[in-house]
Amino acid sequence: MSKVGLEWTTPSKKINAQSDLVYFKKSVGYRKLFKTLTLVISKVTNVQLPGEILDPEITTRKKPVSKRSLPSPSAIVESEPKNKLQKNHQVRSFNGILEILSQLNKLIDDTPPLAGPRRFGNMACRDWHDKVIARINNLFDEYLELPQKTDKEGLYSELGSYLLNSFGSKIRLDYGTGHELSFLAFLGGLFELKILPVDLLSGVDILTIFAKYYDLVRRLIIDYNLEPAGSHGVWGLDDHFHLIYILGAAQFNGDKSAPPVSQVLTSQVISTYKSTNLYVNAIAFIYKIKSGPFNEHSPIIYDIHASVVLWSKVLQGLFRMYEVEVFGKFPVVQHFYFGNVLYTWRDSETNRELPITSGDELLEEDDSPGFLNGYQGVNTTRSNISMTGAPWANKPARAIPPTHGHIGRK
């Protein structure tokens, strides 16, 4: 897809109030995010990761995570000789994404946490973000294969902002599902620009990219003690993640050798599958960072495995929940910014610019008393507090996508 001659711009804030969610659901940006999500799910369905991709120390309690670098991307590609991308000139960008994540991981080694107790995040994380911002364009230059006659500066400004935002907030020192969404947006941009030709990517390729991303951000969470962003506390699915569970459930969907849903919380299943399945790997991470009965600190996940039998139902329920709790929640998507080429604030039907809430409208909407949610600066009022029940009770906003093929295609 040619993007020559288009006016790139640094993405900016468009979702300023709860009422803007109506426009968000009409936007080209939302349509592209939804398309990328369903495409990724279809690619990874019934696909398992090779066992050497995920870093075992991330989910192992006894070993420290600090001073741990990601394995060389070249070693990963060499272990998969049948990967179609190896025979394509675009392999440089696939390897390049892995190398960029590896380089950013090494920056954590170069930016150790500051000494002393830090209840709400370690300030060294801001130094890490500064280093990433300073280096990211050079990393793009070195490792990505761009279309010819591309305005690199403009593309980097728009595409790069989604990658930078996928590592958590430099200011609030937190990480949550909105940041996870930004990484999905970054991948969607790479697909659209043909920097990563999705038709040549295997499910293992996509899972490998996500695995390296999750290893990186979980190091950030642990090393810098990042707060959950927009968490529902004990009544949320997970303090930091949601998409990782969708991907892992898709991996098990259609797999006749997948473990029974009811047994996934057992030590035997976790030990067996945590290196090859993102869902189980995410649960192993919970066991690493939390103590006490699982049904007390993670009751939503516990309820899934106590009440659901089929992996197809787990996937469908998590997908529904994502529409409600991520795409449908103002505290999450207010931090998703819109540019002029990739994710635009335009009506997906008419291509007209969508309205933006004015300052006066914001004052009218924000005049009800509220409280600061978790000291994170989010003013919680009756208009934005989550009242969603159990995920399996959520009614879908649209027909549930099928669990095989290109689900949810628009």
N, C-alpha and C positions, 0 to 999 in steps of 0.2 A: 504494500500500500504506500503510495507516494505521499510524502508530507512536504515536498518542495514548495516553497513560496507561501506557506502558511505562517501566520504570525504567532509564534510561540510566546508564552508569557509565564511568569512565575505564578503558580496557583495562589488563589486568594480565598478568603472566607466568604461564603454565601449563605450558610445556614446559621442564622442569628437568633432564631426563636423557634419554639415548639411548632408554631403554625407553618414554618418553612418546610417541615417534613412532607407536606402535601406536594410542594414543588419538587422536592428532592426525588420523590417517587416518579415524577413525570420527566425527570431530566435525562439527557443523553448520558451523563456521568453514571447515574444509577443503572441505566440499561446496560452499559458496558461492564460495570462491576458484576451485575447479575450474570451476564453472559460469560464472563471470565470464571466466576465461581462454578457455574454448571459445567463449563468445558473442562475445568480442572478435575471436577468430580468424575466426569465420564472417563477421563484419561487414567485415573488412578484406581478405578473400580477393579477389584479382583487382581490387584498387583501388589506384590510384596517387595520391600526394600532388601537389597543384599545386606547381609549381616554386618559388614564392616563400615557402613556409611555413618551411622549415628555414633556419637562419642559416648562410650559406656560410663565415663566418669560423671557425666551430667546427671545421671539417674542413680548413682551409687553413693550411699551416705558416707562410707568410710574414707573415701579418697577425696582430697581437695580438688576444686575445679580451677583454682588460680594457676597461672603459668602453664595453661594447657592450650596448645595450638591445634587447629584443625588439620587433619591429614591432607597431604598434597592432592589437589584436584587431578593431577596427571595420573596418580596411582589409581584413582577411581575409574577413570576412563579406560586405563589399561586393563582393568579387571573385567571390563564389559566389552569384549571384542566384537560382539554382534550389534552394538549400538549403531543405528543408522547414521547418527550425526557424525560419526568418525569419518564417513565417506563424503561428507558435505562440507563446503567451505565455511558454513556457519558454525562448525564445531568450536571455533575460536570463541564465540560468544557464550556457548554453553560452559566451556571450561572457564571462560572469563568471569562469569557470574560467581562460580565456585571460588575462583581465585580472589575476587573482590571480597567475598565474605570471609575468606581465610585471612586476608590482609587486615580486615577490620577486627577480626578475632585477635590477631597478634597485637593490635593497638591496646587491647585490654591488658596484655602482659606488660606493655610499656607504660601503662597508666594504673598503677596499683591503688587500691582504696586507701583513703586517708586514715591514719590511725585514730583510735578512739571510738566510743559508742556513737552510732548514728541511727536514730529512730526513724527518720523520714527520708532515707536515701543518703548515699555518700556523695559528697561534693566532687569527688574525683570523676564522677560520671560526666559532669559538665566539661571537664578537661578532655575526656574521651570524645564527646560530641564535637568539641572545637577542632580536635585533630581530624575527625572524620570529615567535617565540613571543609577543612583546608585541603584535604587530599582527594575528595570524591571525584572531581572532574578529571584529575590526572589518572585516577584508576579507570574511569570510563575510557579515556583516551587509549590507555595501554591495553585494556582487556576486551573491549566491545568492538564488534564489527558493525559499523553504521552504514545505512544506505548512502549511495553516492549523492553528492551535492546537498548534503544535509547541513542545515544551520546548527552546528554542534552546540554553540553557546545557548541558543534558544531551547534546543532539545534537552540539554543537560539541566537547564533551569526548571523545566516543567517535569520531565521524567525523574530527575534526581530528587526533587522535593518529596516524592512518594517514598523513595528508598530512605531518605534521611528521616522522615517521619515514622518509619516502620520500626525504629529502635527505641521508642519511648520518648517522653518529654524531657528535654534538657532543663526546662524551667521547673516543672513540678516533680521531676525525678520519679516518674511513674511509668508503668507500661500496662496496656490493656488491649481489649479487642479492637479498638479503633486503630491502634498501631499495627496490629496483625492485619487489619483490613488494608492498610496502606501498602503492605508488602504484596498483597494480592493485586492491588492497583498497579504497583510497579511491574509485576509479572505481566499483567494485562497489557501494559504499555509496550513491553518488549515483544509480546505476541503481535500486537497491532502494527508495530513498526517493522515487523519481520526481522528484528534483531535476533529474536529466538523464533524460528519458524515452527509454529506449534504442530503443523502436520508432520514434521519430521521428528518431533520430540516423543519419546516413549513415556509410558507411565513411570518407569523407573527414573528417567531423567527428571521429571517434574517432582517426584518424591524426593530425589536427591537434593534438589535445590531447596525445597522446603525443610528437609532434615538439617541441612547446614545452617539455614536461617534460624531454625528453632534452637539448635545448639548454641548459636551466637547470642540470641536474645536471652536465653536462660542463664548464660554466663553473666550477662549484664544484670539480670535480676538478682542472682546470688551474690556476685562480687560487690555490686554497688547497692544492694539492699533496696531495690526499686519497689515503690508502693504499687498496689493494684490501682489501675485507673478505671474509675466508674464501676467498681465492683459492687455487686449486690450483697457482699459478705457471704455468710454461710448459705444463703439462699440463691446464690449464683451457681452457674454450672462449674466455673473455675475462676480463681482469682485473676488470671491474666489471659487465658486463651479460650477460644471456641472453635475456630477453623480447624485446628489440629485434630479435634475429635471427629469432625465431619470427614476429613481426609482419611483418618484411620478406620472409621466405620465403613467408608467406601472401599477401602482395601479388603476388608473382610466380606463385603457384600458379594455374593456369588461364589465365594471360596468354600468349596466343600470340606476343606481341611481346617476351616476357621474354628476356634474354640467356641463352645456354647456361651451365649451372652451372660448367662448366670454365673459362669466360672471365671470371668475376666479379672475379678478383684483378688483372686487367689494367688499366692506366691508362686505356685508352679506355672501358671499361665503367664504371669508377669515376667518371670525369669526366661520363659521360652520365647515370648513374642516381643519383648521390649526393644530388641534391636532390629526388628523387621516391620513393625507396625506402629504408626504414629499414635493411634488411640491408646494402645497399651503403654507406649513410651511416655505419653502424657500422664497416665496414671502412676507410672513408676516415679515420675518427677514429683507428683503430689506426695507419695510415700517418703520421698527424700526430704522434702522441706516441711512436712507437717507430721505431727505426732498425735496420738490419741485414736479413739475409734473412728473409722472411716465414715460411718453413717452420721457422725456428729460434725466433722469438719467439712465433709463433702456429701451432704444428703441428696442432692439432685442426681449426681452420678450414681450414688448407692441405689437410689430409687429406680434408675434405668435398669440396673442389673438384678433388681429384685422383682421387676414387673414386666419386662420386655423379653420376648423369646427370640425373635428373628432379627438378624443384623440389618435387613432391609427396613424394618420398622425403626430401629435405632437411627439409621441414616435419615429416614424421612422426618423423624421427630426432631433431630438436631438441625436439619435444614429449616424446618418450620420455625424452630426456636431462634435460629440465626436471623431470619427475616424480622422477627419481632424484637429480639433483644439487641441486635446490632444495627441492621438497616432501619429499624423502627424506633430507635431510642435517640432522642435529641442529645443527651450528654455524650453519646458515642460519636455520632456522625457530625456534630457541630465542628469537630476538628478535622473533618475531611474537606480539603480545599479543592477548588475547581480552576482549571486552566483554560486555554483557548484552543487546544488541539485534541488532547487525549480525553480528559474527563471534563466536559463542558456543562455550564449552567444554562442549557438550552432545552426547550421542549423537544422530547424525542419524536413527537408527531409532526410538529410544525417547524421545528428548528429555530423558533423565535426565542430570544432571550427571556428567561424566567424572571419574575419579580424578586426583588431583594427587600427584606423588611427594613423599614426606615428607623431612624433613631427614636422618633416619636412613638412609633408602634412598639418598639422595644420597651420604652418606659411604661406604656399602658399594660403590656403583658407581664412586666416584671414587678408590678406594684404590690403583689401579695407577699405577706411575710414568709420568710423561709429560713433555712439554716445552712451553714457551710458543711457540705458533705465530706466527712473524713478529712477536714482541714486541707482539702485539695482546691479550694476556691470555686467549687461548683455550688451555686445557690440552689438548694433543693426546695422546690415548691410543689403544690398539688398538681401543677401542670407537667412536671417532668419526673416525678418520683415513679419508680417502677411498681406497677401493681399486677404484674404478670404472675399467674399461678404456675403450677408444675408444667414442665415442657410438653408433656404428653396430653395436657388439657388444652393447649393452645390450638385455636382454630386457624388453619392456614389462610393467609391473605389471598392466595391463589391456589390453583390446583397443585397438588404435590407432584414434583417432577418424578418421572419414572426412575428406577434405580439402575437401568442399563442403557448403554448407548449415550447419545448426546442429550442429556437430560435438560429439561427446561429451555430448550433452544427457542430463541425468539426470532 
